[in-house]
Amino acid sequence: MKHYLKTGAVALAVALSTISAAPIAQAETLNVTIVAGHPPVFRWVKHLTQTFIPAVNAALEGTDYSINWSEQYGGSLAKVGDELEAVEEGLAEIGLVSSLFDPAKLALQNVTYFTPFVQSDATLIGEWMDDLQISNTAMKAAWADNGLEYLGGAIGIDDYLLMTTFPVNSIADLEGRKIGAPGPAVNWLKGTGAVGVSGNLTTYYNEIKTGVYDGVIVFASAALPGKLHEVAPYITKIGFGAQYAGGIAANKDWFDGLSPEVQNALKDAAIADRIAYHQDLDASVSKFLGIMESQGATVSDVDPAMREQWAAGMDNVAKLWAEKLDGAGMDGSGVLKTYMDTMRAAGATPVRNWDQE
């Protein structure tokens, strides 16, 4: 009996010794670089810091994971339009990818920019386009083909305006004028007599100030932070419509290697980012127009007849875009039809039904 007690005591002592010597499990800290070409003065970048990152951190509290963030914005790691490559090449794990400025690699994602005068509700555009990146096989493949995993966080852009150094009372007033526009929005100027020049928000102010541009196609929520009304005080509400300019994406190889907990935290945070961003956006548009007007800008609405004249005078850029993509093996026509059908079903009344001509 004593033998068994002694043996048991020794076994217990060994077990306790083993437990006390075992290392205490530590939470794994992931080093994550997040990149955006625009500076944080712009709302879509600001919400990475204010919404996306805190939401990820909150979701990971109490788990075996935490993240050490390195925020690289405003061209510090990648310029506007280079975010996709930075994430694809592993220079950053996550990026706010501007599909608008990467039309060759994310052509299908630019469907809204080839269909102006359709829908002015940026929240609806953002919500539906986030869903489409997942539900539409062709769009989902575009991200994967570039080594990315789309997380969400759609950047819906409020109704585009025309801001100029001169008053615009008719389409004839644009004859010969140089107008800067983002990516495919240059197509919106066809038929107006204006000379469209591709540009972006980071250079608009200086290019107008130095006379390179006579105006730009832009949106109110970025025009005020960019102080564009100081150099282009004539703001004309053409009604080009709200747009989708990109979203948050991760390096696919890196994402696939993460635990499900971290993957879910990133995707849930992207949804939170989209909602908070659009709530912020909706509350700011009218306010920002009012501020610019109070600081000397002239804000005017065009009448429906001028809007219809503008739309009718354009080539059917949507159909040309879709046919070109079809020829390259992408479902451009299918994406165009799905987009237009969805907008009409949601209550939009397009000035021009691009897919039905």
Secondary structure by P-SEA (a helix, b strand, c coil): caaaaaaaaaaaaaaaaaaaacccbbbbbbbbbbbbccccccaaaaaaaccaaaaaaaaacccccccbbbbbcccccccccaaaaaaaaccccccccccccccccccccccccccccccccaaaaaaaaaaaacccaaaaaaaaaacbbbbcccccccbbbbbcccccccccccccbbbbbccccccccccccbbbbbbccccaaaaaaacccccccccaaaaaaacccccccbbbccccbbbbcbbbbccaaaaaaccaaaaaaaaaaaaaaaaaaaaaaaacaaaaaaaaaaabbbbbbbcaaaaaaaaaaccaaaaaaaaaaaaaccaaaaaaaaaaaaaaaaccccccccccc
